[in-house]
């Protein structure tokens, strides 16, 4: 389970609850964004260094991708057709040490 928030200053602009779970041999990315109906995206095996969840019937995005970019890094992207054009939004993540994490 995860939660993403977009803020401007002290104001919450939007949020999204995400859950990834197994349904048989398929992984499901279930997203519940603020102000929109929930959507599910499915990824069939194999699951290697890149995982692509897809729902071609969804307005935008139609795909959610996660790609391992190193031992502590991950590249995520959302992509799909909007307004007749293919659009991609990319997010780069890397592991950081938490101030309360004593295991690193």
C-alpha positions as CSV (number, residue, x, y, z in Angstrom):
1,X,0.0,0.0,0.0
2,X,1.2,3.5,-0.7
3,X,0.0,7.1,-0.6
4,X,1.2,10.0,-2.8
5,X,0.5,13.6,-2.0
6,X,1.0,16.7,-4.1
7,X,1.3,19.9,-2.1
8,X,1.8,23.6,-2.8
9,X,3.2,25.2,0.4
10,X,0.9,24.0,3.2
11,X,-2.0,23.1,0.8
12,X,-2.9,19.6,-0.3
13,X,-3.5,19.8,-4.1
14,X,-4.2,16.1,-4.8
15,X,-3.5,12.6,-3.4
16,X,-3.6,9.0,-4.5
17,X,-3.9,5.7,-2.6
18,X,-2.2,2.8,-4.3
19,X,-2.3,-0.9,-3.6
20,X,-0.4,-3.6,-5.5
21,X,-1.8,-7.2,-5.0
22,X,-1.8,-10.6,-6.6
23,X,-4.8,-12.0,-8.5
24,X,-3.8,-15.5,-9.5
25,X,-0.6,-15.1,-11.5
26,X,-1.3,-11.4,-12.3
27,X,-0.1,-8.4,-10.3
28,X,-2.7,-5.7,-10.0
29,X,-2.0,-2.0,-9.5
30,X,-5.1,-0.5,-7.9
31,X,-5.1,3.3,-7.8
32,X,-7.7,5.6,-6.0
33,X,-6.8,9.2,-7.0
34,X,-8.5,12.2,-5.4
35,X,-11.6,13.3,-7.2
36,X,-11.6,10.4,-9.6
37,X,-13.0,6.9,-9.7
38,X,-10.6,4.1,-8.7
39,X,-8.8,2.2,-11.5
40,X,-7.0,-1.1,-11.8
41,X,-4.0,-1.9,-14.1
42,X,-2.8,-5.5,-14.6
43,X,0.7,-6.9,-15.2
44,X,1.1,-10.4,-16.4
45,X,4.3,-12.3,-15.8
46,X,7.2,-12.4,-16.3
47,X,8.2,-9.8,-13.8
48,X,11.9,-8.8,-14.3
49,X,13.8,-5.5,-13.9
50,X,10.8,-3.7,-15.4
51,X,7.1,-4.1,-14.5
52,X,4.4,-2.7,-16.7
53,X,0.8,-2.4,-15.5
54,X,-1.8,-1.8,-18.2
55,X,-5.4,-0.8,-18.6
56,X,-6.0,0.3,-22.2
57,X,-9.6,1.3,-21.4
58,X,-8.5,3.9,-18.8
59,X,-8.5,7.6,-19.9
60,X,-5.0,8.5,-18.7
61,X,-2.7,6.9,-18.0
62,X,-3.1,3.6,-19.8
63,X,0.3,2.2,-18.5
64,X,2.2,2.5,-15.2
65,X,5.8,1.4,-15.4
66,X,8.4,0.6,-12.7
67,X,12.0,-0.1,-13.7
68,X,14.9,-0.9,-11.5
69,X,17.7,1.6,-12.1
70,X,20.3,0.3,-9.6
71,X,20.5,-1.2,-6.2
72,X,18.8,1.8,-4.6
73,X,17.0,3.5,-7.5
74,X,13.7,3.1,-9.3
75,X,12.3,4.9,-12.3
76,X,8.5,5.1,-12.4
77,X,6.4,6.5,-15.3
78,X,2.8,6.9,-16.3
79,X,2.0,7.0,-20.0
80,X,-0.8,6.9,-22.4
81,X,-2.7,8.8,-25.1
82,X,-4.2,12.1,-24.2
83,X,-5.6,14.5,-26.7
84,X,-4.4,12.3,-29.5
85,X,-0.8,12.4,-28.4
86,X,1.3,9.9,-26.5
87,X,2.3,11.5,-23.2
88,X,4.8,10.2,-20.5
89,X,5.4,11.5,-17.0
90,X,8.6,10.1,-15.3
91,X,9.4,10.0,-11.6
92,X,12.9,9.1,-10.4
93,X,13.2,7.6,-6.9
94,X,16.2,6.6,-4.8
95,X,16.4,5.2,-1.3
96,X,17.5,7.7,1.3
97,X,18.3,7.2,5.0
98,X,15.4,8.1,7.3
99,X,16.4,10.2,10.4
100,X,14.8,7.4,12.5
101,X,16.3,4.5,10.5
102,X,19.0,2.9,12.6
103,X,19.5,-0.1,10.3
104,X,21.5,1.8,7.6
